[in-house]
Amino acid sequence: MPIKKPATLFGRRLRAARLAAGLRQSDLGEALGMEDQNTGAPRVSRYETGKSEPDHATVEQIAAILGLPAAYFYAASDFMAEIILLVAKVPEEKQAEILELVQKHLGR
């Protein structure tokens, strides 16, 4: 069966993150509580191909499973998604420093 390409930004990011985590669609489905392989893999496939979109709670759950911030999946550009990933890796106290630096740079 040919692999369907993601049709949405969300789907593309989800597939890339899932593959980077070394998970099959069925693995992610199972981690989401869809024990039956015939339910989990098709559902994840529909998320990835844009045929279906998960609700916010499911995105939060997916993000937690993959160790990513949910905002990564919603970022409007790849640049912003990368910034989100980088800042998320920094401890919270350092995140405030980063925000201050950006605000200073922008004159705010």
N, C-alpha and C positions, 0 to 999 in steps of 0.2 A: 504494500500500500504506500503511495507517495506521501511524503511529509508535506503538510499544508503550511504555507508561510503565514506568519502573523500578519493580520490585516490592520491592527491598531498599534499605537505606541505602547499601550498597556500590555498587549499581547507579546510584542517584541521584547519588552523589558522582562516580563514574566518568564518567557522561554529562556532568555539569556541568563537570568538569575537562577532558574531551576537547573539548567545545565551546568552552570558554574558551581552549584552546590552538589553536583553529581547525582541528582535525583531524576528518576523516571517520572512520567506523568502519574503513573499509578502510585509511586512512593509519596508524591505530594498529595494526591487524593487521599491516601490512607492517613497521612499526617493531619489532614483537614477533618478526619473523622469519617471519611467515606470508605469503610472497610472493604466493600465489594469492589474488586478491580474493574468490574464492568460498569461501575458507577463513577469511581474516582478518576480514572484515566480519561474517559470521554468528557467529563466535566472540565477538567484542567485543559484538555484539548480545545474545548469551546471557548474557554477564557483566552487561550493563547491565539486562537484564530479570529477572535472578535465576534464569534457567533453569539456569545453570551458575555455578560459583564458581572463580576461578583459584586455583592453589596459591600459597603464600607467595612463592616465587621469581618467579612471574609478576607478582604484585602489586608486588614490589620493582622489577621491570623496567618495569612500567607507570608507577610513581611516578617512576622516573628519567627516562623519556621525557617525562612531563608536568611534570617539575621540582618535584615535590611529595614530602613525606615519606610513606612507606608508612603510617605511623600515622594519617594523615589519613583514609584509607579505612576504618580499623577503629574510629575513635572512636565511642563509644556515643551521643554527642549532638552536635548542630550546634555548640553552644557550645564543647565540647572540641575539635572539629575546627577551629574558627576559632582557638582558642588555639594549637593545634599549628601551623597555617599561619603565624601571626604570629611565634611563637618560632623557627620554622625559618628565617625570613628574617633573624634576628639572628645576627651572628658568634658562634662558640662561646664565646669569652671573655666576651661579654656575656650569653650564655644562663645562665652560672653566676651572674652578678649577678642576673638575673631570678629564678632559683631561690631565691637567698638572700633576696631581697625577699619573695617569696611565703611562704617558710618563716617569716620574721620576722613577717609579717602574721598568719600562722596560729599564732604562738607556739610554733614548733618549733625 
